[in-house]
Amino acid sequence: MPTIHWLGAGLSSVPGIRRLAASERPFILWNRTLSKAQIALDGSSGQARGLDWAELTDAVQPGDVVVSMLPADLHSRVADLCLQRGSHFVSSSYVSPAMQALDAETKAKDLRFVNEVGLDPGIDHLMAHALMADYQSSGVMNPAHEHRFRSFCGGFP
């Protein structure tokens, strides 16, 4: 089964980390500070590792998925690693010229590189759906009540 490698354990990453780490898929959280990665996992079954580029390169296997929540200027380095290792790439950033330049090679290798799934438009939207699904299955939801949701981006959940 492919492994999900999540890079970066900043504040906007924690909800996604915890949801994916709670799934049955193999999950590794890589962060510059190992202790911060361990805190973000909050006892889930995922693994925490200090971000070391050589170790990451060895760990990523063909078919794995690498989610980069690192600063945008590092996404092309991560994407290059994914091309080299035959793995898929996801980031929260807009498509930069460096990322666009990888398009032909990505397609030739039948890989999926997905960008712009960050705060605008992606994480807020996906986590809002997860929040509502959790609420609807909680047993406390009353369908007779009106429910509203407003997101201001960048601070959810």
N, C-alpha and C positions, 0 to 999 in steps of 0.2 A: 504494500500500500504506500503511495507517495507520502512523503513527509512535508509538512508545512513548516517553513523556516520564516520566522517573524523577526525582522531587524529593527530594533529600537523599542524602548519601553517608556517613552514619554507619556505625559498625562492623556493625550488624545488616543493613545494606543491601548490603554488598559482594558476598556470594555471589549474590544475586539480580541485581545489576547485571551481574556478569561473565557469568552464564548468559544473560541476555537480550541483552547487547551482543554475545555470540558468535553469536547467531542471525542470520538473514538479514533480519530486520525492521529498518527504520530505528529507531535508538535514540539518544535524547539524554538525557544526565545533567545535571541542573541542580543546582548546589550553591552555597551562599553563598560558599564559597572555591573558586575555579576550580582551583587546584593540587591540592586534595583530590579533586576530581572526576576530574582527569587520572590521579591515582594509582589511584583506584578502578577506572578502566577498564583499567588495566594493559596498554596497547597494543592493546586490542580495536578493532573497527571502529566503535564508538560514538563519538558526539561529546560533548565536555564543554563546558558553558557555565556562566558565573556566573549565579546566580539573580537575575534582574531581572524584576519582575512585568510590566512593560510588554512586554519582549521575549518573555516566556513567553506572554502573552496573544496576541501577534501570531503566534507560532510554532504554537500549538495550533490544529489544524484539525478540522472535523467528522469524526467517526469515529475520531479518535486516542484513545489510552488514556493517561491520566495516573495514575501511581502516586505517591502521596504518602507519603513516609517522614519528613515534617517533623513537628515537635511537634504534638500533637493539637489544640491551640488554633488551628492554621492550616488544618486540614482543611476547615472550612466555607468559608474564603476560596478554597481550591483548587476545592472542589465548585461554588461559585458561578461561578468561571471556566469550569469544564467545562459547566455549564448554558448559559452565555452563548455558548460556542464550539461546542456540540453534540458534545462528546466524552465518553468514558466515564471513570469515576473508580474508583480502587482505593486503599484505605488499610488500615493495620494496626490501626486503632483500633476500639473499640467504637462502636456507633451512638449518637451524642449527640442531645439534643433538637434541636439546630440541623440536624443531618443528617437526622433523621426528618422535619423540617418541609419538606425538599426532595423527599420521596417522590412526592407527586402530580405535581409539575412534571417530575420525572425520568421517570416513567411516561408522562406526556403527550407528552414529546419522544422516547419510545422509546429512552432511554439506559439504560446499566447502571452503577449505582453499587454497588460491592461493598466492604463493610467487614468488619472482623474477620478479615482474612487475615494477621494478624501473628503474633507469637511464640506467642500462644495464640488460635487453634489452628493457624494456617496455615503460616508460614514454616518452622518446625521440621519439620512433617509433609512439606511439599513438598520441602524440601531433603534430608530423610532418604530419600525415594524416589529423588531424583536421585543421591544418594551410593550407594545400593544398586545402581541401574541401572549407574552407572559401574563399580562393583566387579564386578558380574556380567559385564560385557562386557570386563573388563580382561585376561582370560586367566590370572589368578593365582587366581581363585576356585576352590575345591575343594568341590563340592556334598556330598562325604562329611563335611565338617566342619560342626559346629553353629555358627551365626552368631547373635549377639545384638546388639541395639541398644538403648541407653538414652539418652534425651534429658532434660536437666534444664532445658530452656528458657532462652532468653536468652543462651546462650553457644555456640550451635551455628550453623554448623559450625566 
